[in-house]
Amino acid sequence: MVRPVWSGALSLGLVTVPVELYPAVADHTIHFHQFERGTSDRIRNRKVNERTGDEVTRDEIVKGYDVGGGDHVLVEPDELDEIAPERSRRIDIEQFVELDEIDPWFYDRTYWLKPAKEDFAKAYGLLLQAMDRSEKAGVAKFVLRGKEYLCAVRAGEDVMVLNTLHFVADLRKPKDVMGGLPKLPKPRPKELDMALSLVDQMTAPWKPDDFRDEYSERVEDLIKAKKSGKEIAHEEEPEPSADVVDLFEALSRSVKNRKKPAKKKKADLSGLSKTDLDKLAREQGVKGRSKMTRAELEKALKAS
């Protein structure tokens, strides 16, 4: 059971629902300790006073903002808490937006929002259903671990989803990062047609289970092999592909090397209830499903 990273209240107008925030993503990065080579001695990081060299405990540390010239403004943790007392325990929805209006560029982390107690399930369920049917997200701000976040609250699968969003000031524009971009020449029609053909042949339904972190798997295999004293087998590097100067030729070869998978026969939807069809429509991202009749849902699903 994962502990909530935040607890407070979700507010919409005069409706307030106590909620808890849980991380929806787990970090599977393999972490290593550091050792001095040739020994079994761990390397430790300590916070020390740079003038005296003495170690400083956490409760003796305050934050300092560099104002230039070697000067700093020192700020106590309590002072930071005092300037955002209300925001730190509330998620106030300020407006609703269409989900597709939020560019993926803005998305940061994903969390689950659950009612803090069973007593608040009715109000929570009402807001969840309203967001699901409207296909809109509530935009709000809240404070987590001393930082203010912009967020979007939306309906998930029987649970509210909170996505933290980047503020506009945090986003970099391409020209600010990479400088001037090269002028893009207009492609020849046959090259564009061939590129579109390649895209079409490589198009498949989104199945996230088909993708996995293969590098982490190789690291785990390396650790297991070293632990058991086995030799580590290294895969041979693939032979470099021949350089193709002509773009059209490269696209042509790519198209020929791809085999279009046979289309699966679509499931028979005629025996499904409206509730089942609505669930499928939500999974496939069918827009406007909340206002559709059963027949319209079936038609939309067959066309998707």
N, C-alpha and C positions, 0 to 999 in steps of 0.2 A: 504494500500500500504506500503510495507516494504522498508525502505531506504537501499541503498547499503552500505556494510561495507568497501568497498574498490573501488577505481576507478583508472584506469591507462590504459595501453596498452598491448595487447597480441601480441607478436612478433614471426614471423616464417620467418627466413631469412630476405629478404627485405620487406616482407609484415607485416604491422603494423596495428592493429585494436584497436581503443579505446574501452574499455569494462568497465563494472561495475560488481561487485561481490556481490551476494545476498546469504544469508544463505538458504540452502535447507531443514534444519531440525529445527523444533520448539521445544523448551524446555517446556514440560507440567508438570514439577515438581511443586507440590503445595508448595508454600513458606509461612512460618509463621513469624510473628513478635515475639519478646520476651517481656515478662512482668514479673514483680515481683509477685510471687504467693500471692494471697489474695488481690491484688490491681489492679488498672487499669493503673498503671504506666509503660510506655514503657522503655525498656532497650536500651540505645544508646551506640554505639561504637565511640570513638573519638581518634584521633591521637594526642598524647601528647609527649612533651619533657620529657624523663625519668628522667632527672636531676632536671628540674624546676617544672615539673607537668603542665606546661602551654600548652594549645591546639595550634597546629601548622597548618596553612592553607596549602592547596595543593601547591600553588605557592612557598612556602618556603621549600618544601621538595625536596631533591636530593637523588640519589641512592648511596649506599655504598657497595663495595665488600669486604668481610671478607678475609684478607690475613694472619690471625692468630695472636696470641699474643695480641688480643684486638685492632689491627690496621685495618683500612679500607681505601680503595682507593675510593674517592668520585668522582662520574661521573654525569655531568649535562645531562638533557634530550637532549639538543641541540647537545651535543658531540656524543651521540648515533645516532642521526639522520644524522649527518655529515658523518659518516663512511659507510652509505649505502644509498646515495642519489638517485642513478640511480635504484637500485633494488627495492626501495620502490614504484616506479610507473611503473614498467614493469614486465611482465611475459614472459621471454625469453625461448621459447621451445628449448632445447638443443639436444634432440633426440626423436625418436619414438620407442615404444616397443609394443609387442603383449600384449593385455589386460590380457590374462591368465598367463603371466609371472610374474605379480605382485601378490605376496602372500597376502591374506586378512590380514595377520599379520601387514602389512605396512599401511593399510588404517586408516585414522583418521577422519576428518570431510568432509562433502559434501556441495558444493556451486554450484549455477547457475552462468554462465557467459553470459551476454547479451551485445549486441553492445550499446555503449553509445548514439549513435544517429542513426536515420534512414539512414543517408548518408552512414553509414558503413555496412549496411545490406548485400550488395553484397559480399564484402570481407569476412565478417563473415560467410555467407551462404556457400561460396566456401570452407573455411577451415572445416566447420562443415560436409559438404558432403564428403570431402576427408577423414576425420577421420572415418566417418560412414562406407564408402565403404571399407576402408583398415582394419577396425576393430582393429585399433591401438590407443594408447594413447600417447600424447606428454608429455615428462618429463621436468619439469622446476623448477625454484626456484623464490620466491618472498618474499617480506617483508610485514607482516601484523601486525599492532599494536606493532611495535618494535621488532618483532621476525621473523627470516628467516625460511621459510617453503619450503620443497620439495613438489612437487605436480604433479599430473597426470591430464592432460586435455583430455577429451574424448567426443564422441558424445552421447547425450542423445536423448530424444524424442523432436526433433525440437529445441533443445537448447544445448549449450555446458555445460558439467559438469566438475567441478574442484574438485578433491579429494585431500586434504592435506595428505601427507604421512609422516610416521616416518622415520627419518634418522636411518641408521644401528646402530649408536652409542646409540640411544635411546632404542633399543630393548634388552630385557633380555632373556638369554637362560635358559631353564628349570633347568639345573644343578646349575646355578648361583643364582637362586631364592630358589629352594627347596633342594639343596644339592644332595646327591646321590639318584638316583632312584632305587627302588627294582628291582631285576632281574625278568623278566617276564617269567613265565613258559609257555611252548608251550601247547596250548589248545588241548584237545582230539578232533578227527575229528567229533564225533557226537555232541559235544558241539558247535563247530564252525558252523556246519550245522544248528543246532537249532537256534543259534544266527543270522545267515544269514536269516533264515526263519522269525524270528521276525522282523528283519530290513525290509524285503520285505513286510511283512504285514502292517508295520507302515509307509511305503513309500506312499506319496501323493503329488500332485502338490503343489508348493509353492504359497500360497494365503495369503499374509501379512495381508489382512483385517480380517482374521480369528483370529488374535492375538491382544490382547489389554492389556493395563496396568490395571489389575484388582485391584491392591493395591491402585492406585490413585483414582479409582472409589469408593473404600470403604472409603477412607479418605474424599472424597467429600460427601458421604452419611452421614458420622459421623458429618461433619460440618453442613449440612442441618438439621440433627436431633437435634443437640444441639441448633441451632439457633431458631428452632420452639418449643423447650422445650419438644421434644418427647424422649421416652426412647430408648436407643440404644440396638438393638437386636444383640447378639453375636452368631455367628455360632458355633455349637458344634465341638469340635476337632474330626477328623475322628479316628476311632478305629485303633490302630496299627496293621499292617499286621503281620501274623505269620512268624517268622524267618524260612527261608528255608536254610538249611546248604548245601544241594546238589545242585551244580550249574546247572546241567542238569535238575533236577526237577524244579528249579525255572524258567528256560527258557521254559520248556515244559508247565508249568502253564501259563506263559505269552502269549505263542502262542495260547493256547486254549482260553484265555480270550479276544483275539483280533478277531474281525470279519472283514474280508476283504471287503471293500466297493465295491459295484458293479461298474464295469467300465462303464463310460459314453460313449455313442455312439459318435464317432468322427464326427465333422461337415463336411458337404459336401463342398469340396474346389473347385469343378469343375466350379462353376459359378463365382468365384472370379477373379478379374483382377490381373495382375502381381504386381501392386502397393500394392494391398490389401494383397497379399501373402507375399510380401517383409516385410510389416509391421508386419504381424503375425510371420514371421521368426525372425525378430528383437526382438519381445517380448519373443519368446521362446529360444533366444540365439543360433539360428542355425548358425554355422560357415560357412564362405565362401559364404554367401548368395548373396553378391554383384556380383559375377561372374556366378550365376546360371541363367538358362533359366526359363521360367514360369513353364514348366513341371518338371524341376529339383527341383524348390521350392516346388511344390505341393508334390512331392515324399518325399522330406526331412521333410516336415511338417507332413506327414502321419506316417513317421517312428519315429518322436520325441515323 
